[in-house]
Amino acid sequence: MNLVEDCIREGKSSIVLVPEIALTPQMIERFKGRFGKDVAVFHSKLSDGERFDEWFRVKEGKAKLAVGARSAVFLPFKDLGIIIIDEEHEASYKSDSNPKYDAREIAKYRSKLEGCRVILGTATPSIESYYKAETREIELLNMEKRIDDAFMPVIQVIDMREELENDNRSIFSSLLYSKMKDALEKKEQIILFLNRRGFSTFVSCRKCGYVFKCDKCDISMTYHFSGNYLSCHYCGKRSRATNICPVCNSKYVKYFGVGTEKVETEVKKYFKDAKILRMDLDTTRRKDSYEKIYNSFKKGEADILIGTQMVAKGLDFPNVSLVGVLAADLSLNLPDYRASERTFQLITQVSGRAGRGKTIGDVVVQTYIPDSYSIKAAKEYNYSSFYKEELSIRKSMNYPPFSEILLINMSSKNEELLINVYKILALI
């Protein structure tokens, strides 16, 4: 805010980007409280008329600050002084729909054209950004302390294999259940986080934690219901699905794909009197739904907030004392070379939602792979340790930042023709 204030004092404008529309109500509340009518709001949940009105305000110079999601980077400020990208590591800054663009790259390009500064802010930098800072391509500034010198929440990692051995087959470990019960008795709030985007099922053994992976790419295999087979989405290798673990020979092979709706059902079963809110794609389709859920939870009208990545970052609820990460494996075993990075980021970010008031927060992370280096590093808030391990793996596999990956999507009414063209491209 001080940087924005400096720009306004110099007669220049500012753009503040947030990765999720869910974060805009809180961010707008803070900036409008300080800068009043100088603030424009711009994101895809606005109607076409509202978007035009905000765009025109910027064009006419009637707004000196814009807060919004990735599309706000294109707003026509004539005297741009700074672009601030909050949570710069977030994949949502990259648009997969037409026109395809990365808001971070657009910001850098505008910086070259207009001479403005670009600030990338995050507690968990992307590997690519931190590598650029390490090689002095960009400047690195560290913030060592939490606001008001508050303590970071204590993270406890629960091995769900042991829960199974103790005959606990619910989605809540014994520790998480008891801590939820205590928090509700103290009238404190809880956030339950399911770290997964969309639907991507992986296969794992609940007894030993083994995950079915491609032996060529070291990426988890994805289960396909139609055809009952496992497929590597990197090299295309297929194998027949099995219900027997190849490591321990147990029959506890599970196809993971739990959703937030099921979590809500389970919470209602165990905590009948708790008031529950859910923040995911299904509950936020309407324009003002983010704001209603945010304000309702902030006012204490609900005890438990269940959500996906929307609740993992940026939100500030002083009465939240407990965060539960229900299945860390869901993001850890996505068929993506960035799976470990995203798991570390998500656990670290969502952990930061606890203990933002006077109470020291608690975080319970449930996993079948407690020995994963990303989970171990997240437990200790040790970005440096994670970065070194991940960079070493990236280098050995020639993944970014040591290379660039190009994704080509093609479609055709003629399947045979499409396959032949793919084969030709593979040889290039």
C-alpha positions in Angstrom: 0.0 0.0 0.0 2.9 2.4 0.7 4.3 1.7 -2.8 0.9 2.5 -4.3 0.6 5.7 -2.2 4.0 6.8 -3.4 2.9 6.3 -7.0 -0.3 8.3 -6.5 1.7 11.1 -4.8 3.9 11.2 -7.9 0.9 11.4 -10.2 1.2 7.8 -11.5 -1.1 4.8 -11.5 -0.9 1.3 -10.1 -2.2 -2.2 -10.9 -2.6 -4.8 -8.2 -3.2 -8.3 -9.5 -4.6 -11.2 -7.3 -4.7 -14.8 -8.5 -8.3 -15.6 -7.4 -11.5 -13.6 -7.8 -12.2 -14.9 -4.2 -9.4 -12.6 -3.0 -10.8 -9.4 -4.6 -13.4 -8.5 -1.9 -10.8 -8.5 0.8 -8.2 -6.7 -1.3 -10.8 -4.1 -2.5 -12.0 -3.6 1.1 -8.5 -2.7 2.2 -7.5 -0.5 -0.7 -10.8 1.4 -0.9 -10.5 2.0 2.9 -7.3 3.8 2.2 -7.7 5.3 -1.3 -11.5 5.7 -1.7 -12.9 6.4 -5.1 -9.5 6.2 -6.8 -9.8 2.4 -6.9 -11.2 0.5 -10.0 -12.2 -3.2 -9.8 -11.7 -5.5 -12.8 -12.4 -9.2 -13.1 -14.4 -11.7 -15.1 -17.4 -12.0 -12.7 -18.4 -8.4 -13.5 -21.0 -7.9 -16.2 -19.9 -6.6 -19.6 -21.4 -3.2 -18.6 -19.6 -3.1 -15.3 -16.3 -4.1 -16.9 -16.7 -1.3 -19.5 -17.5 1.3 -16.9 -14.3 0.4 -14.9 -12.3 0.2 -18.1 -13.6 3.7 -19.1 -12.8 5.2 -15.7 -9.2 4.0 -16.2 -9.1 5.3 -19.7 -10.3 8.8 -18.6 -7.9 8.9 -15.7 -10.6 8.9 -13.1 -9.1 5.9 -11.3 -5.4 5.8 -10.2 -5.4 2.2 -8.9 -6.9 -1.0 -10.3 -7.4 -4.2 -8.3 -8.3 -7.4 -10.1 -7.5 -10.8 -11.6 -5.2 -11.4 -14.5 -7.1 -9.5 -17.1 -6.6 -6.3 -15.2 -3.0 -6.2 -16.5 -4.4 -4.9 -19.8 -6.1 -1.8 -18.4 -5.2 1.3 -20.4 -3.4 3.4 -17.8 -1.4 6.2 -19.5 1.0 6.9 -16.6 1.6 3.5 -15.1 4.1 3.5 -12.2 3.9 0.0 -10.8 2.4 -3.4 -11.3 2.1 -5.6 -8.2 1.5 -9.3 -8.7 0.3 -10.9 -5.4 1.0 -14.7 -5.0 3.1 -14.6 -8.2 3.6 -18.4 -8.1 -0.1 -19.1 -8.9 -0.8 -20.9 -12.2 -4.1 -19.0 -12.5 -2.2 -16.0 -13.9 -1.8 -18.1 -17.1 -4.9 -18.1 -19.3 -5.7 -21.4 -21.0 -8.7 -19.9 -22.9 -8.4 -17.6 -25.9 -6.5 -15.3 -26.0 -3.8 -17.3 -24.3 -1.4 -15.2 -22.2 0.5 -15.1 -18.9 -0.2 -12.0 -16.9 3.3 -12.1 -15.4 4.8 -11.9 -18.9 2.5 -9.2 -19.9 3.4 -7.2 -16.8 7.1 -7.5 -17.7 6.5 -6.4 -21.2 4.5 -3.4 -20.1 7.4 -2.6 -17.7 9.8 -2.5 -20.7 7.4 -0.4 -22.8 6.3 2.1 -20.1 9.2 2.1 -17.7 7.1 1.0 -14.7 8.2 -1.3 -11.9 7.0 -4.9 -11.4 6.8 -6.4 -7.9 6.3 -10.2 -7.6 5.0 -11.0 -4.1 4.8 -14.4 -2.5 5.8 -16.5 0.5 6.4 -19.5 -1.8 8.1 -18.3 -5.0 7.9 -20.4 -8.1 11.1 -22.3 -8.9 11.5 -20.3 -12.1 11.2 -16.9 -10.3 13.5 -17.8 -7.5 16.1 -19.2 -10.0 16.0 -15.8 -11.8 16.6 -14.1 -8.4 19.4 -16.4 -7.7 21.0 -15.7 -11.0 20.4 -12.0 -10.5 18.0 -11.6 -13.4 15.6 -10.0 -10.9 16.2 -8.5 -7.5 15.3 -10.5 -4.3 13.9 -8.9 -1.2 13.2 -11.0 1.9 10.6 -10.5 4.6 11.8 -12.6 7.5 8.9 -11.9 10.0 5.1 -12.4 10.0 3.0 -9.3 10.5 2.9 -8.1 14.1 5.7 -10.6 14.8 3.0 -13.3 15.1 4.1 -17.0 15.4 3.7 -19.3 12.5 1.2 -22.1 13.1 2.5 -25.5 14.3 2.2 -28.1 11.4 1.7 -31.7 12.4 1.9 -34.4 9.6 -0.3 -37.5 10.1 0.5 -40.7 8.4 -2.8 -42.0 7.2 -1.4 -45.5 6.8 -1.2 -45.7 10.6 -4.8 -44.5 10.9 -5.8 -47.4 8.6 -3.9 -49.8 10.8 -5.8 -48.5 13.8 -9.0 -49.2 12.0 -9.8 -45.6 11.3 -11.4 -45.4 7.8 -12.9 -42.0 7.9 -11.4 -39.0 6.1 -10.5 -37.4 9.4 -7.5 -38.6 11.4 -7.9 -39.0 15.2 -5.8 -35.9 15.8 -7.7 -33.7 13.3 -11.1 -34.9 14.7 -10.1 -34.1 18.3 -8.7 -30.7 17.3 -11.8 -29.8 15.4 -13.9 -30.8 18.4 -11.8 -28.6 20.7 -11.9 -25.6 18.3 -15.7 -25.8 18.0 -16.0 -26.0 21.8 -13.9 -22.8 22.1 -16.0 -21.0 19.4 -13.0 -20.8 17.1 -13.2 -21.2 13.4 -11.8 -24.0 11.2 -10.7 -24.2 7.5 -10.7 -27.6 5.9 -8.7 -27.7 2.7 -8.8 -30.3 -0.1 -5.7 -29.5 -2.3 -6.9 -30.5 -5.7 -8.0 -28.7 -8.8 -10.5 -30.3 -11.2 -10.6 -34.1 -11.4 -7.4 -36.1 -11.7 -7.5 -39.5 -10.2 -4.3 -41.3 -9.2 -3.8 -44.7 -7.8 -2.2 -45.5 -4.4 -1.8 -48.3 -1.9 -3.3 -47.2 1.4 -1.3 -49.7 3.3 2.3 -48.9 2.2 1.7 -45.6 0.4 3.1 -46.8 -3.0 1.9 -44.6 -5.9 1.7 -46.1 -9.4 4.1 -44.0 -11.5 5.5 -44.1 -15.0 8.9 -45.8 -14.9 10.2 -43.5 -17.7 8.9 -40.1 -16.6 8.5 -40.5 -12.8 5.1 -39.0 -13.1 2.0 -40.5 -11.5 -0.2 -42.6 -13.8 -3.8 -41.4 -14.3 -6.6 -43.9 -14.0 -9.1 -44.0 -16.9 -12.5 -45.5 -16.0 -13.3 -46.3 -19.6 -11.0 -49.1 -20.5 -9.8 -49.7 -16.9 -6.2 -48.8 -17.6 -3.4 -46.5 -16.2 -1.9 -43.9 -18.5 1.1 -41.6 -18.3 0.0 -38.2 -19.6 3.6 -37.3 -20.5 4.9 -40.2 -22.7 1.6 -42.0 -23.3 2.6 -45.3 -21.7 -0.3 -47.5 -20.7 -0.7 -50.4 -18.3 -3.6 -52.5 -17.1 -5.1 -51.3 -13.8 -4.7 -53.7 -10.8 -6.2 -54.0 -7.4 -3.1 -55.6 -5.9 -0.1 -53.5 -4.7 3.1 -54.5 -6.5 5.2 -53.6 -3.4 3.4 -55.0 -0.4 0.8 -57.3 -2.2 -2.1 -55.8 -0.2 -5.6 -55.3 -1.6 -5.8 -51.7 -0.2 -5.3 -50.1 -3.6 -7.4 -47.0 -3.8 -8.4 -44.7 -6.7 -8.3 -41.2 -5.2 -10.9 -38.6 -6.3 -12.7 -37.3 -3.2 -14.4 -33.9 -3.6 -15.4 -31.0 -1.3 -19.1 -32.0 -1.4 -18.2 -35.4 0.2 -16.1 -33.6 2.8 -19.1 -31.4 3.7 -21.3 -34.5 4.1 -18.7 -36.1 6.4 -18.4 -33.0 8.5 -22.2 -32.9 9.0 -22.1 -36.5 10.0 -19.5 -36.0 12.8 -20.3 -32.4 13.8 -24.1 -32.1 13.5 -24.4 -28.6 15.2 -21.6 -26.9 13.2 -22.4 -24.3 10.7 -20.6 -25.0 7.4 -19.7 -23.0 4.3 -18.2 -24.4 1.2 -16.1 -22.4 -1.3 -15.5 -24.2 -4.6 -16.5 -24.0 -8.2 -20.0 -25.2 -7.6 -20.8 -22.7 -4.8 -19.2 -19.6 -6.5 -20.9 -19.5 -9.9 -22.8 -16.3 -9.2 -21.2 -12.9 -9.4 -21.5 -12.0 -5.8 -21.0 -15.5 -4.3 -17.4 -15.0 -3.3 -18.1 -11.9 -1.4 -21.1 -13.4 0.4 -19.2 -16.5 1.6 -16.2 -14.3 2.6 -18.3 -11.8 4.5 -20.4 -14.6 6.2 -17.3 -16.4 7.5 -15.6 -13.2 8.5 -18.6 -12.2 10.6 -18.5 -15.5 12.3 -21.8 -16.8 10.8 -20.2 -20.2 10.1 -17.8 -22.4 12.1 -16.2 -24.4 9.3 -15.1 -23.3 5.8 -14.4 -26.1 3.4 -12.7 -25.3 0.1 -10.2 -25.9 -2.6 -7.3 -23.6 -3.6 -9.7 -20.6 -3.2 -9.2 -20.7 0.6 -5.5 -21.5 0.5 -4.1 -18.0 0.1 -4.5 -14.4 1.1 -7.7 -14.6 3.2 -7.4 -13.1 6.6 -9.7 -14.5 9.3 -8.4 -13.7 12.8 -10.7 -16.3 14.5 -9.4 -19.3 12.5 -7.3 -21.4 14.9 -7.2 -24.7 13.0 -6.5 -25.7 9.4 -6.9 -29.3 8.1 -5.2 -30.4 4.9 -7.3 -33.5 4.2 -5.3 -35.3 1.5 -1.9 -33.8 0.7 -1.3 -36.7 -1.8 -4.0 -35.3 -4.2 -1.7 -32.5 -5.4 1.5 -34.4 -4.8 0.5 -37.1 -7.2 -0.9 -35.1 -10.1 0.6 -36.1 -13.4 2.7 -32.8 -13.6 6.4 -32.2 -13.1 5.4 -29.3 -10.8 3.4 -31.5 -8.4 5.9 -31.4 -5.6 6.2 -27.6 -6.0 2.5 -27.0 -5.9 2.1 -29.3 -2.9 4.7 -27.3 -0.9 3.1 -24.1 -2.0 -0.4 -25.1 -1.1 0.5 -26.6 2.3 2.5 -23.5 3.2 -0.1 -21.0 1.9 -3.1 -22.7 3.6 -1.2 -23.1 6.9 -0.8 -19.3 6.9 -4.6 -19.0 7.3 -4.4 -20.2 10.9 -3.3 -18.2 13.9 -3.6 -14.8 12.3 -5.2 -13.3 15.4 -4.1 -13.6 19.0 -4.4 -17.4 19.1 -1.5 -19.6 18.0 -2.7 -21.7 15.1 -2.6 -25.4 14.5 -2.3 -27.2 11.1 -2.9 -30.9 10.5 -1.7 -32.3 7.2 -2.9 -35.8 6.3 -0.9 -37.9 3.9 0.0 -41.4 2.9 3.5 -40.2 1.9 4.9 -38.3 5.0 8.5 -38.8 3.9 8.0 -36.7 0.8 10.6 -33.9 0.7 8.0 -31.3 -0.2 5.8 -32.2 2.8 8.8 -32.4 5.1 10.0 -28.9 4.0 6.5 -27.5 4.3 6.2 -28.8 7.8 9.3 -26.7 8.8 8.5 -23.7 6.5 11.8 -24.4 4.9 11.6 -23.0 1.4 15.4 -23.1 0.9 15.6 -26.9 1.6 12.7 -27.6 -0.8 14.1 -25.3 -3.5 17.5 -27.1 -3.5 16.0 -30.6 -3.7 13.5 -29.6 -6.4 16.1 -27.7 -8.5 18.3 -30.8 -8.4 15.5 -33.0 -9.7 14.5 -30.4 -12.4 18.1 -30.3 -13.6 18.5 -34.1 -13.8 15.2 -34.3 -15.9 15.9 -31.1 -17.9 12.7 -29.5 -16.8 12.2 -25.7 -16.4 14.0 -23.5 -15.5 16.7 -25.4 -17.4 14.5 -25.8 -20.5 11.1 -24.7 -21.9 8.2 -27.0 -22.5 5.8 -26.4 -25.4 2.3 -27.9 -25.2 0.6 -28.5 -28.5 -3.1 -29.4 -28.5 -4.7 -30.6 -31.7 -8.1 -31.9 -32.7 -9.6 -33.6 -35.8 -12.7 -35.3 -36.9 -10.4 -37.9 -38.5 -8.7 -39.9 -35.6 -6.3 -41.7 -37.9 -5.1 -38.4 -39.5 -4.7 -36.8 -36.1 -2.5 -39.8 -34.8 -0.3 -39.6 -37.9 0.2 -35.8 -37.5 1.1 -36.4 -33.8 3.7 -39.0 -34.9 5.3 -36.6 -37.4 5.5 -33.8 -34.7 7.1 -36.2 -32.3 10.0 -36.7 -34.7 10.8 -33.0 -35.0 
